[in-house]
Amino acid sequence: MRVLSKAAVAALLVIAWAGGPTSQANAGEFKWWHKKIGLNANLQNKFKNGAGVRVGVLDGLADWTHSDLSARIDRYATFSSGSYTTFDSHGTHVAGIVGATRGNGGIVGIAPKVKITTVGMFDDTGFPGTVEAGLDAAWSDGATVSNMSFGPTTSGLLAFDNYLSAISKYRTRMVISKSAGNDGVKLKNISWNTKKKSLKNMIIVGAVDNRKKIASFSNKPGNGCFTRGGKCRRTGDRYKYHFLVAPGVDILSTVPGGYGYKSGTSMAAPVVAGAAALLQSKWKYLKTKPFLTKKILLQTAEDLGKKGIDNVYGRGMLRLDRAFQSNGKASITTGATVNGSGYDAHDSYSYMPTAFGDAKGMKQALNGAVFFDKYGRDFQMNPDYLVRTSSAAFSMRDHFERRFNWGDRNVYVSTPVMDGSASFMGLMPMQDTKNDRYSPNENKPEDGYFGLTQSDDAVWRTEAGSGNWKFSFGQRLGLVDDLALGTDKQLFMFNTAQSEQPLMGLGDQRMFSFGHYQVNEKFGVGMGFAESSEFTGSSFTGFTSTDPQGTGRSYLMQADFKPTDRISLQVTQTFLDEEGMMLGGVSSGALGFGNGAQTFGTGAAMNLDLTAGFSARLHYTEGLTNASTSGATLFQDVDAMSSRAYGLSLMKKGIFGAFDQFGVSVSKPMQIYDGAAYLNTPVGRTVDGRVNYRRSRVDLAPSGSQTDYDIAYRTPLGEQVSLGLNAFYQDDAGHEDGAMNAGVLGNMRFSF
């Protein structure tokens, strides 16, 4: 650290230009002191290397001809009364720590693309100017950060009054990194009225070694204070609340003609100055907020010594990796300003059900979306976190994980109650959080094989019949079976009954009831009601959120007609009313759909007994969904969405024996084929705190249209055992253009 006497003569400054070439990266330029503060090339690059920020280095005149500094120092200032015949070693060393260019093989500065104004506070013989004049020169060049690695000769004295006056003058314009001094003592009190002349822009910097221990020479904050009337009037006036430590022992940096090692708080202070420049390079608005820049560096420091703010390390050691992480509440803003209306980022996402495929359009629209931390800094979010999808493609891996997990089995017991009536009860396993955590709880393709397995809560069902009436009600067991025409769903891999009623398979079925009246031999009518819900487990890497719940109610009217013994027809009209979800997928927070969605569905099915043992089945469902938006989320509007599902299956009994079955099925699972959403995606902020939005129209139709092909064969091996074999192929699997999925499965079924 350069020492000087209190006497100093004010003088005018002369401004001149300097410049030079740049160079490429070299990982060996990073030293131990970079690592201690969490800095590497990736972090520098991510936060723009200090580009667009100017640092004033108030010191001896730095060597702008040095290969590591020629591209960084493009301005210099000298006092007209001074004599500058050589470059200064101390000033050159400090400038290199701030911003030595990366790639020249020596060292790399904290902010290797920063611009530096070197202010010649020292000439060949002494101190020819004033601190105020030096800061004026740096500010006039555009500096928003300045470094002062000098101070009084008096042991333990941080600064003279004229220094503090100059620093206070720039309290709203410039961060000042001030070295604590090298006397190895506690800093003395200074009589200074911080209420009238705030020093909120000043960071006092001490030095630590490579073990993160306070250097023997470094001054410490102690209980020192800026006093008024001989007393420390405010807790925040104590030095330790403004004190930060950084590496300052055996620091390799630039010197005229090469590189050299130096130690001192003079070396620690420019580490902090460079860190402030990196922050302001990434978030430009911080250039106008020196106190906030300082606050981020202090509050993200690594605690050293006694827990909390102490008398040796103050706030702790600078940690750039922590300084560049979001801090406090993460908010996705939907209002005009950063501090306007918004939602917790951890609880803002949308589950897109299988009908939307991989939701690439939605993810593309949200690419670059940002949230804001408590300091108003914007951080990009992963679109895969914001938009979570579930695939309609059959997963072999999920299938076997679920089937060989015996905790995922259900045991159903059927107990007769009276003629024509039975009560069904089931013992249920714990919820399968591994498979359901990342996708909606709508029925999965794997669930159709061996029948549907649902999780958590009690399962029960009661059915009764009298004359032409048939009635059933219960919880979580087989409503879609009551609606089906009677095809043997156990032959095919995928649940045939469910594919005919896609709207009834959305969400997680709760209570249901269904009544059917057979008017005559050919005609019958039915009505049904079901409740569904979506309760998502949503613990993700880096985020822990609450579990939003959506609910849905389905109302159904059905008519079936059997004109001949060989033909059965069925028409179904469904209305699905959802709150907090859409087509079985939950939306929450900034990606909420507002009041939910309403879907009208019309379906038709036909069963043909063509010849003895040979039958065909066709089904078609068309849906129209209207989603409401509240206007207070990122969704500004959503068009009506059209969806459809259809299929054809052929079955033959008695191929090789009287009771075996063979079948071929071709079907299209439910898919959105028309509809759009309009999003306002926050992508950044302005210096004055306004949020930048990108408006997008998102085509909700997936890129492909999945087709399921299933060839099935089943034969009995005895009265209680049967063997099945299925080969399947899925084109545009998961509704993704060009994707495919295929496999062969065998199974044995036991009846007891």
N, C-alpha and C positions, 0 to 999 in steps of 0.2 A: 504494500500500500504506500502511495506517495504521501509524505507528510509535508506540512507547510505552516508558516506562521499566520497569525490572525491578520496581519497587515496585508492589504491587497489594493492595488490601484485599478480603478475601472478604466476601461479603454474600449474603443470601437473595434468591431470585428470586420475582417476582410473575407468575403466568400469567394471561393474558386472551385473549379471542376477537377475531377480526377476520374479515371476509368480503366477498363482492361477486359481480357477474355474470360470465359467460363470453362468448366470441364465436367467430366462424368463421375459416377459414383465409385467408391472404394470402401468395402465393408471394414477393412483393416484400419480405417481412420477413426473408428469408434473405440474409445478408451474406457477404462474402468469407470470413470466419472459419468460417462453417458449412461452406462448400464445401471448405475446406482439410482439414477433419477428416472429409469424406465424408458429411455429414449433409444430408438434405433431408426434405420433408414425408412422402414415401412411406416412408422409413426410420423416421421418428418414428411414423407410424401403424402400421407393421408391428410395431413393438415398444412399442405401447400408450402412447406419449407420456409415459411416466413415471407413469402412473396407478397408484395403490395404493402409492406410495412417498412417504416424507416425508424432506425434507432440512432439516437444521438449518443456518441461515446465521448463524454467530457473527461479528458485525460491528456497525456502527452500526445503529440501528433503521430497518428498511426501510419505505418508504411503502406501506402496504397499501391506501390509497385510490386508488393509481394504477390506471388502467384495465387495464393489462397485468398487474397483480399482485393485484388485488382478489379474484380467484377462486383465486389460488394461496396467498396468505398468509392462513391461517385461524387461526393461533395466533401469539402473540408472548410474549416473556419479557423482563422488565426487572429490574434489581437495585433493591431497595427503597431503597438508599442513593443511587441515581443520580437525576439530574435530566434528564428527557426532554421538552423543550418543542417540538422540531422533529424531523421525519424527517431521516435522515442520507443525504447524497448518495452516499457511498461504499457504504454498506450497500444502498441501493436499486439502485445500478448492479450490484452483485454478485448480488443476488436476481434481477434481470431476466435476467442471463446464465444463471443456473440454470434458470429456469422461466417467463419471460414468456409470457403467453397468446398463442396464435397467432390472428391475425385482426383485430387492432386497428390495423394499418397502420404501426406503428413497427418493432419487432423481435420476433423469436420466440426464446424461450429454448431451451436444449438439450432440456429435458424439459417441454413446455408444459402437461402435465396433472399435474405433480408437486404435492404439498402442501408448503408451506414454513412452518417455524417460524422467525421472525426473533428472534434473541437479541441484545438490546442490550448488547453487550460495551462499547460506548462510549456515554457520555451527552454532555451539553452541554459538559462540562469535562474529561473524561478517561476512565479505565478503572476503573469502580467495583467490579468483581467479579473472579472467577477463571475460568480456562479450564475447570477441573474442574466448577465450578458451571454454566457455560454448556453443557458437554456433558451434564451431568446433566439440565438442563432440556430439551434437544433429545431425549435418550433417553426421558425420561418422557413426551414427546409422541408417541413412536413413530418417531423418526428413525432410519434405518439408514445414512444418509450425512450427513456434516457438512462444512462448508467453513470454513476458517480463513485468511482473507486478511489476516493481520497477523503481526507478529513483533517481536523486539527492535530497539532502535535501534543496537546494536553492529554495525558493518559485518561482513558475512560470517557472522554467527551465526544459525543456523536457528531455534532455539527455546531458551527457558529450560528448566531441569529440571522446573519445575512444569507446563509445557506438555506435555513428554514423558510425565510421570507420568499426566496426565489422558488423553492419547491411548492410552497403554498400558493403562489401566484398561478401555478399550472395545475392546481388540484382537480380541475374539471377537464383538463386537456391532455395530460401526459402522466404515464406511470413512471415513477422514479425508483430505480433500484440503487440503494445506498449501502455501501460497505460499512460494517459495524466497527471496524478498527482492529488493530493487531497488538493490543496491549495485554491481552490475556486476563482482563479484569471485567467486573460488572460495570455496565454503563452508568454514568452519573445522571442525576436529575437535571433537567433543563427547564428554566422558567419560560413557559410558552403558553399562550392562551389559544388552545385548539378550537375553541368555540368561535373566535373571531378569525383566526387564520388556520384553517383545517390543514392537516397533513395526511388526509385520508388516501392520497395517491402514492405515499411513500412506503416502500418495503425495506426494512432494515435486514441486512443479510450477514449471517455469521458463516463460519467455515467448519466442515467436517472432513475427516480423513476417509480412507477406503474401507474402514470398519464401521463407518457411520458414527464415529465418536467425535465429540467436539474437539477441534484442533486446540493445541495448548496455547497458541498465540491469539485465538479468536476471542474478541470481546463477547460478553454474554448479556442478555437483557436484565437479569436480576429482577429487582422490584423497581427499577428505574422508571421515571415517569416524566411526562410533560406537566409541570406543576403550575399552579396559579396561587399567588400569595403564599408560596412555600408549602402548599399542600397538593396532594394528588386528588383532584376533585372528582374524577370519573375513572371507573375501572378501565375503560377503553383507552385511556390516555397512557396506560403503562406500556412500555416498549414491547413486552413479550407478546402482546396481542397483534403487533405489527412485525414480528421477528420471524424470519425463515432462515433455515440453514441449507447450504448446498456444498458440493465438493469444492475444496479449496487448497488441498495439499498435494504437492508434486503434480501440478497440472501442466501437461504438454500443450503448447500453443505456439502461435506464430511469433517470431521476433524478426527484426530486420535482417534479411539475408538467410533465414532458415527457420528453425524451430528450437524451443527451449523450455525448460521446466521452471515454474515459479510457484510459490505458495503464498497464501494470504487471503484475507476476506476480499481483497481486490479481485481475486480469481473467482470467488464464489458469487459476487454480485452480478457479473455479466452472464453467468449461467441463468440467473433469475430474469435478467433483462431479455435474454434470448427466448426464454419460456414465455414471457409476456408477449413477445413478438409473434411466436407461433400461435398463441391463442387468438390474437387480433388478425392474423392472416386467415385463419379458418372462419372466424366470425367477425366480419367487418364492423358490425355495430359496436363491438368492444373498443374500437379505436376512439370512440366518443365517450367511453365509459371507463376511465382509468380505475375508479374505485371498484367497479365490478370485476375488472380484470384481476386486480389485486386480491379481491375476495375469493375468487375461484382458486387462485394459487395457494392462498393461505388455508382454505377450508378443505382442500384435497391433499394436503401435505401428509407425509407419513409420521405418525407420532413416535417420537424418540424420548428417551429418558423417562421421567415420571409421567404417569398417565395424564393425558390432557395437556393444556397449555402450561408450560413450566418456565422456571427462571434460567434455564440453560439453553434449551432448544426452541423456546418460544412455541410457535405453532408446529414445529417439526421440520422434516426435510422435504424439499421440493420433490414432487413425484409427477412428472409429465404424463405418464401413462394414466394416472388417476385424474389428472386435470382435464384430460380429453375424454373422460367417460361421463355419461349423463349423471346428473346429481339431483336427488329429490324426486318429486312427483313428475312422471312422464305424461304429458298431456298432448292429445291430438286436438288441435284447435279447429273449430268450425266457424268461429266468428271472424271479424275483420282484423283483429289485432292479436298479438301473441298472448296477451293476458285476458283475452275475451273468452266467450263461452267455448266449452270444449269437453272432452271426455278423457278419462284415465286410459292411457295407451294400453295398459295391461289387460283391460277389459273391452277392448275394441277389436272385433273381428267378426267375420261372417262365415258360417259353415254353409258350403254350397253342396246340396245333395247330388246324388248320382246323375240326375237328369241334366245337370249343367256340365257334365264331363270334368275336364281338368281346369275349367274356369280360366283359361289362359288370357282371355280378353280382360277379365276383371283384374288379374294379377298384373298385366301390362299397364292398365290404367293406374294402378296403385304403385307401380315401380317409381321409386324416387320419393315416395310419401315420407313425411317427416313428423316427428313429435318434438315437443319443446320441453326442456328441463326447467328447473326452478330458476335458472339464470336467464331463461329465454333463448338458450342455444338450441339450434335445430339439429336433429340426428335422424339419419335415414333409417327406415324400418324395412324389415324383410317382408316382401309381399306374401311369402308362404306362411308367415305368421298371421297376417291380416286376413288372408283368404285360405280356408282349409277345405279340402275336398275329400270326397269319398267316391271310389271307383265302382262302376257297375260290372267291371271285369271280375271273373272268378279267380280267387287266389288259392293256389294249391297250398302254399305255406300257411296261410291263415286257416284254411280248412283243416289241415292236420293238427295245427296247434290247438284249435278249438276242440276237435274230436278226440284227441288223445289226452286232453286235460279233463280228468274224471271229475274235477270240481265243477266242470261246466255242464255236467249231465243233469237232466231232469227225470224224476220218477213220478209218473202219473198213476193214480189209482182211480178206478171206476167203480162206484158203489151204487147198485140199484136202489131206488127209493120206492117206486111203484111202477105199475105197468105203464110203459111209454115214457118213463121219466128216469133220469140218472143224474147223480151228482159227481162231478170230477174235481179232484183236488191234486195239487202237485207240490213237491218239495223242491225249492229253488236254490241254486248256488249263489255265491257272492257275485257281485257285478264284475263282468269281464273288462276291467278298466284298461288292460293292455291293448285290446283291440278296438274299444270304443272311444278311447281318449281323443284321437285325432280326427274323428269323423262323426257325422251325425249318427244317431241311434236308429236310423231307418234300417229296415231289414237288408241284410247283406246278401250278395249272391251265394255265399257259402251256406247261408242258413236254410236255403231251400233243399239242400241235400240231407237226407235222413229226417226231414221235417225241421220246423223252425224252433230254435232254442233262444229263449229270451231270458233276461237276467233281472235279478233283484225283485223284491216284493212277493207277496203271496200270489199263487195261481189257483183259480177255482172256476168252476163252470157248472151251471145247472141248466138242464133242458127238460122240457115237458111237451106233451102233445095230447090233444083230445079232439077226436073227430077230424075235422078239416084244418084244425089249428096246430101249429107247431111254434114253440117259443123257446128261446135260449137267452141266457144272460150270464155274465161272469166277468172275470178280470184276466186279461192277457192270454187268452187261449182260443185261437181258431175261429175268429169271426169270418175271415175270408173263406173258410171251408163251408160255412153255412150259406155263403152266397154262390158257391160254385155249382155247376151243373152236374158234377159227379164224376169227372175224369179221374182216373187213378193217378194222383200226383206223385206217388212213390216210384213210378217207373222212371221219370226223367230227373235229371240232376236238379233242375230249377223248379221251384214251387209253382206249378201251373195255375193253381187257384189264385195265388198271390199276383201272378203276372196279369191275370184278367181283371184284378181290382187294384191297380197300382196306387191309387190314392189312399186305400185303406192300409197300405203297408208303410206309410210314411210316419216318421216319429216312432215312439215306443208305446205300443198299445196299452191302455189302462182298462177302464171299464167299457163294456159293450153290452148291447142287447139287440135282439133280432126276432122279429115275428113274421110268420108266413101263413097265409090263408089260401088253401086250395079251393078255388071257386068251383071247379068241376074237373073232370079227368084231363082236360086239355089246357086249362088256364089257371094260373095262380099269381098272387101278388104278395109282396113282402115289404117291410119297412125295417130299417136298422139305424142304430146310433152307436157311436164309439168315441171315446176320449183317447187322445194321444198326447204324449209329452216328450220333450227333449230336455234332458238334464245332462249337461256336458261336464265331464271332468277335464280340466284345462290347465294342467301344470306343465309348462314348457320351459325349455332351457332359457334361462335369463329372465323368465317371467313367471309369476305365480298369481293367478287371477281368481276371482270369485267365479261361481258356476251359474251362468244365466240359465233361466228355465223358460222354455216356450211351451205353450199348450195349444191343442187343436181339438176341434169337435167336428165329427163327420156325421152327416145326415144322408140317409140313402133310401131311395124308393126303387123297387124292382118289380118287373113283370116277367113271367115266364109262360111260354106257349109251346104246346106239343101237338102240332097239327097231325102228325102221324106217329106210328110206333118207332119210326127210324129217325125222326127229326125232332130236336129240342131247340127252342130259341129262348133267348133271355135278353132283356134290355134293362139297363141300370142307369139311374140318374143320381149323381152324388154331389153334395155340397160340402166343401171342407173350409171351415172357418178357423184361422190360426191367429194366435196372439204371440208376438215375439219371435216368430219363425215363419219361414216360407217354404212350402213343399217339404216340410220335415227338417229343414236346416235352421238353426238358431242364428240370429244376428244380434249384435250387442254393441253398445256404446256408439262410437263415431260411425260405425258401419251398420247401425240399426236401421231396420226398415220401418220404424215408426210403429204404427198400430197393427202391423202384421199383414196377412194376405187372405184373400178369399178365392177359392178355386171351384169352378163348376165343371163337372165331368160327366160325359155321356159315354156309356159303354154298351157293346153288343157282343153276344157270344152265340155260337151255334154248334150243336153236337150232332154228328151224322153217323148212324149205324148203317154202313154201306152194305156189307154182307155179313154172314155169320162170322163173328169174331173180329171183324175189321171195322174200324171206326175212324172218323176224322173230326177235328175240332178247330174252330176258328174263333178268334176274339179280336176286338178292336176297341180302344178307348181314346177319346179325344178330350183334352182339358184346356181350360182358359183360366189363367190366374191373374188377378189384379192385386198388386202390392201397394200399400199406402206408404207414403213418406211424410215425415213430420216437418221437413224443411230445416231441422236443427242438426242434421247429420251430414255426412259427406254425400249421401244419396240425395240429389236434388229432385229426381223424378225417376219413375220406372214405368215403362210401357207395359201394356197387357202382354202376357206371355202365353204362347200356345204350345201345348205338349201333346204327345201321342205315344201309344204303345199298342202293338198288335203282334199276332203270331198265328201259326198253323202247326198242328201236330197230327200225325197219322200213327195208329196203333193196330197191331194184329196179335190176337191171342191164339194159342195153339199152333206154334211153329213146329216144334220138335216133340211136343207133348201136349196134353190136354190143358195144362195150366200155365205154361210159360208165356211170356209177353215180349214183343218186339215193337219199338217205336222210333219214329223220326220226328224231330221238332225243329222248326225254324221260327224265331221270334225276334222282335225288336223291343228291348226294354224301354221304359219311359224316358223320353228325351224332350228337352226344349228345342223347338225348331224355329221359333220366331219370338222376338222380344228384345228390348234394349233398356239399359240403365244409364243415367246421366250422373257423373260424379264430379265433385270439386275436390281435387287432391291437393293438400298442402305440400308444397315442394320447397319452401324456404321462407325467408323473412327479409324485410328491408331494414335499413339503419334506424328508421323511426319506429320500428315495431309493428309494421303492417305485415300481414301474412300473404305470401304469394301463392295463388292457387292455379292449378291447371285443370281446365274443364275437359272432360272426355265423354264421348258416347261409346258405351260398351255393348257390343253385340253379345247377348247372353247365350246364343246358340253355340253348342260345342263345335269343335273343328271337324269331328267325324260323327258317324251314326252307327252305333254298335249293332251287330247282328249275331245272334246266338244260334249255333247249329249243335244239335244234341242227338246222338244215336244211342239207344238204350236197349238192353236186353236183361230180362230177369227170369229165373227159373227156380221152382221149388226144389229143395233137397230133402224134403220130408215135411211132416205136418207143421213143424214149428220153425223151420229154417229155410231161407231162400238166398240165392246168390244173384248179385246184380253186376252188370258191367256197363259203363258209360264212357263214350268218347265224345269230346266236345271241341268246338272251334269257335272263337269269337273274333269277328272281323271288326276293325276300328274299335278295339277293346277299350273300355272306359270312355267311349265316345271321342276317342282321340284319333285323328286322321292318320292312317297308316299303321297303327298299332295292331298287334295280333296276340292271341292267347289261345293255347290249345293244351289238351291233356287227356289222359285216360285214367279212370278210377274204377276200382272194383270194391264191392262191399258185401257183407253178409248181414242178413236181418234175422233176428231171433224173436219169436213170439212166445210168451209165457201165459 
